[in-house]
Amino acid sequence: MISFQNNNILFLSSNYPALFLRILEYLAPKDLETLSLICKVLHNNTTNAVNANLEQLKLIWQNNTESSGSSEEESEEEAKEAKEIEKKKKQKKNASKLQGFWPKKNIFSVEAESKNQISNFKFYDLKEKSLKFTQNFEEKFLKENQSLIFVDEKKTNVVVLNRCLLDKSLNYENLEDKQEAEKYNELFQSEDFGSKNFDFSNMTSLLERQKKILENIKNKEKQQEDQKTIAIDIKPIFDLKRITIILCHGGYFAVGVFEKDKCILHKSDHKYVVRKKAGKRQITRDSNSGSHIQSMGSQIRRDQEKKHYEKIKKILSDCYKTIEPSDLILYHAPAMNRYLILGENEPLYPLRKKFRSVCLTTKRANYTEIERIFNHISKIYIIPSDKALLTVK
């Protein structure tokens, strides 16, 4: 708000008439009315300035009244949006209340009697669709395809676990690029798709060959997907004693070893390898562009990349004896980070059969994140059906 003091208005109108007119443009209608009343008492210079620009002031008043009306409409719209946001927040709170406190335990703290009962639960494939779950249950457990569901024979209880603890399709062996390449090469070099059955000089024959190869690949992929969901047994979950978690991405590395529910080892490392403005790793940029930028920052990042690799190798070699007895090694190392941990010449390569994808969206690799992941995956939810979690068709 502008204070309408006589001395201020007189000073502005007499010495800075252009500035005075600019101030008038930003005044609200009520302020202009107040100013017109003040002008009767003020010096003639102010009155003359207002009278000389009366038509311009009328336009300003008209614009201000229109803008005030539009501002009122905008304020009403903003109020409606705010109410809608509050409603959504309340709905989320109510949904969380409806979801309730899902009964959960740590897999290492389950009693012997409960273990025997849970061991008889059978894996439920969501493709069967013989069971209908409530909306709250689906939002909690089935939204991101990270959970495995087990049901007893009488369908009185449901057990929910994280996929990475039992799903062998997430193993490093099944995700290895070399095996995929060998699989496709075997198809191309097999006798079924050789020169005996196809004429390589005929384009139509080559197209038919290509179509059949693609059909064969699709059929094998379907078979693999079917095998992923068959014979998943819940019993091995209670045989787990030592779990190792390894995270490596964006110049951050962390490893944690847990003996049951206690962390017995943790190491981490961080190096400056990502360009802050562009948001890309320097080694990735070098490989994509094909040219080595010789700026000071790029040289520092390349040097840090080497030190980061050497530090990771030293940490894993020093911790090998502690990691080796692990029943399961969960890891998240996308793209080239995977080769820093599971390259053929790396310390943990002999343990590659124990490696399995963590199947979670991870944050920055540090001890806090490793602890969060462990607490998340080590939960077992035992939910009774009398809470309307599922219905049998």
N, C-alpha and C positions, 0 to 999 in steps of 0.2 A: 504494500500500500504506500501511496505517496502522501506525505504530510502537507496539508494545504496551509502553510504559514504565510502571512502577508509578506514578510521580508524576502522569503525564498522565491515566491512567485514574482514579486517586483524585480528582484535581481535577475531572474531568468528572462523575463519578458523584455526588460530594458537592454540587457547586455548580450543575451543569447536568444534572439527571437526564433532562429531555426531550431535550436534545441528545445525551446518551449513548445513549438508546434509538434515536434516529434513526441514529446511527452503527452500532448493532448491526444495523439493517435492511439495510445495504449491505455487510455482511461476508460473505465466502465461508465455506462450511462448515469449511474448514481453519482459517481465522482464528478462527472461533467455538470450535473445539476448543482452539486455543492460548489463547484468552481464558479458557475454563473452567479450564484448568490454572493459569493465572496467578491466577485468582480465589481459589484455595485459599491462596495466599500473601499475597494483598492484604488490605486492610482490610475489616472486616465490612460497611461501607456498600456496597462494590461487590458483595460476595457476596449481600447482601440484595436489591440491585437486580436481580441476575440471577435469584435464586430467586423473587422476587415476580412476575417476568414470564416464568416458565419456559414456560408454555403459548404465550405469544406468540413466544418464541424458537424453540419447536419448529416453529411455523408458518413462521417465517422460515427455519429450516434446511431445511424441506421445499421451500419456494419456491426457495431457493438451489440445492438439489440438482436440482430440475426445470429451473431456469434454466441451471444449469451443463450439464445434459444437452442442452438446446436450443441453448445456445451452442456446444457441441461439434458438434452437427449443422450449425449455421450455419457454423461454421468449416470443416467438411468441404465444404459447398456452395460456400463462398468459394474454397476450395482448388481444387475442380473447375472453377469459373468461371475462376480464374486460369490453370489448365492449358489450358482451351479457348482463352483469349485468346492464350496463348503459342503454341499450335498454329496459330492463325490467322495470327499474325505470322510464324511460320516458313513457313507456306504462301505468304504474300505474298512473303517473301524468296526462296523457292524458285521462285515464279512469275516474279519479276523475273529470277532467274538463268536460268530456262528461256527467257524472252523474249530474254535475252542482250543483248549490245550490238548493237542493230540498226544496221547500217551506214548512216551518214548523212553528208551533206555540206551545205555552204552552197551555195545556188543560184548564187551569184556566184563560187564557187571550183571549179566543175565544169570539167574539161578539155575541150578542143575535140573530141577523139575521143568522149568520153562524151556530149557534147551531140548529136553527129550520131547516135549510137546511140539515145539517149533520145528524140530527135525523131521516131523511127519508131514509138514505142510508141503503142498505141491505148487510148482510154478504155474502162474496163470498168464497165458499169452493174451495180450489185449486184442489180437486179431480174432479171437474166438467170439467175443462180444456176447457171451452167455451171461455175463454179469453186468449190471447197470449201476454205475457209481453216481453218487450225488455230485452236484456242481462244486461244492466246497472241496470235496475229496479230489476231484479232477484238477481244480485250480492249484491245490497244494502239492499234489504228487505227480500228476500226469501231464502237466503243461509243457515241460521241457525235455521229456523223454530221458530223464536221469534216474528213474526208479524202477526197481523190479518188485513185482507183487506176487505174494504167495498166499494160498488159501487152504484151510483145512478141509477135510472130506465133508464135514457137516455144514461147511460154509458159515460158521459162527464167528470166526475171527479172520482178520486180514493182517498180514505182515508186509511191511514196506521197507526195502533196503536200497542203498545206492547201487547203481549198476556196476561201478568199477570194482566192487568187492567180489563179484561172482561172474560177470559177463566176460568170457574168454575171447569173445570177438574183438574186444578192445586191446588184446595183447599186441605187443610190438611185432611179434612174428606174423600176425595177420595183416598188419599195416605196413609191412616192409615193402619198399618200392621195387627192390630187386625181384621179389617173388611175383609181383604184378607183371613186370616186364618179361620174366621167364614164361609166365602163363600165356601171354599173348604170342610170344615167339613160338611156343609149342603148337599153337593153333595154326599159325602161318606155315610152319614147316612140316605139319602132319601130312600123312598120305591121303587123308580124306579130302584135303584141299590142294592136292598136288596136280601135276600135269596129266595124270591118268584120267581124272574126272573133269578137268576144266581145260579149255583151250586158251592159253595165255596170249595168243595172237588175235583173239576175238574180244572186242570190247564188251559186248553183252555178256559173254561167259565170265569175264573178270568181274563185272558188276554183280552177277549172281553169286560168284564166289565170295565177294565182299559182304553181301547181304547175309549169306549163310554163316560167315564167320561172326558177324555182329549178333545174329540170332543165337549162336552157340555161346557167345560171351554173356549175353543177357540171361540165358537159361542157367549158366553156371553161377552167375551173380544171384539169381533167385534161389538156387540150391544153397548157396552160402548163407543167404539171409534166413532161410528156413532152418539151417543147422544152428544158427545163432541162438534161436529161441527154443531149441529142443534140448531136453535133458539138462536143464539148469537145476542143480541140486543145492539146497540151502544148508546142508550139513557142513560143508567146508568153512562156512562163516565162523564157526566156533573153534576151528583149528588154528585160526590166525593168532599169532602171538607177537610178531614183530613186523611192523609196516614202515616202509621208507617212502618219503615224499620228496620229489625233486622238481623244482621249478627253474626254468631258464628262458628268459626272453627280455629283449630290450636293454641288454647290458646289465641285467640283474640276475643273480643266481642265488639259490638257497636250497639247502638240503636239510631234512630233519628225519631222525630215526626215532620211532616210538615203540617202546616195549610195553605192550598192552595199552594202558591209557597214560603212560608217562613218557615224556621226551628225554631220551638218554644222550642224544647228540644233535647238535645244530651248528651249521656253518653257512656263511653267506659271503657274497662278493658283489661289488658294483663298480663298473667303469663307465667313463664317458665315451659312448660309441654311437649315440644317436644325435643327429643334427636337430637342434631345438626348433629352428624356424621351419625347416622342410618336413621334420618329423620322420625322417627315414634314417636307417642305419647306414653308416658310411660305407661299409663293405657291400651292402646291397646296392647302393647308388653307384659304386665303382663297377660292379658286375653288370648293371643295367646300361650304364652310359658307355662302357667300354673304354673310358679314358680316366686317367688318374688326375684329379684336381690337386694342385700343389699349394693350396692355401695353408696357412698356419693351422687353422682349425681342423682341416681334413687330415693333416699329418699327425696332429695330436690324437685324433680319433682312431687312426690306423694303428698307432703305437699302443693306445689303450686296448684295442681289440686283441692284439697279441698278448698283452699282459693279462687280459680277462681270460683268454683261453688257457694260458699257462697256470693262472690261479685256480681255475676250475679243475684242471687236470691234477694239480697238486692236492687240492681238497679231496677229490674223489679217490686218489691213490692212498692218501693218509687215512681216509675213512673206510677203506675197502673191507677191512676185517670186521668192522661194525655193521656194514651194509650187507655183507655176504650171507649171514644167517637169516636175512629177512624172508618172510613168507611171500611178501608182495611188495613190489616197488612201483609206486604210482608216480607218473611223471607228466609234466606239461612242458614241452620244448618244441614249439612250432618251427617249421621251415629249417633253416640252417642250424638252429640251436640244437636240433636233435643229434646232429653229427658231432657236436662238441661233447655230448654225453655218451652216445652209442656208436661212434665211429669204430672201425675195425681195430684201430690201434689205441683206443681209449681204455682206461682202467676197468670200466664196468661192462665192457662188451661181452665178457664171458657170462655175465649174469642177465643177458638180454631176454632170456626166456621168462624171467620173473617180472619184466617190465610190462606195465599196462597203463593205458591212457586214463587220466584222472576223471575225465568226463564231467568237468565242471568249468564254468567261466571263472578264470582266475584273474587276480589283480597283480599288483607289483610283487615281485618275488622277494619275500623277506620272511622272518620268523612269524610275524603276526598272521600273514596269509597262510603259511603252512599250518599253523595251529588252527586257524579257522577251517581249513579244508579237512583236517583230521577230525575235528569236532563234528563237522557236517557228515562225513562219510561213515563215521563210527556209530551213528544213531540207528537204532532199530525201532520201528513203530509197530506196536501190537495193538490193533484197533478192533474192538468188538463190533459185530454187525448190528447189535441192538441200538447203536447210535445212528442208525439209518445211513450208514456209509455205503451200503450196496444192497441191491435187491436181486433176487434170482428170478429169471424169466420162467 
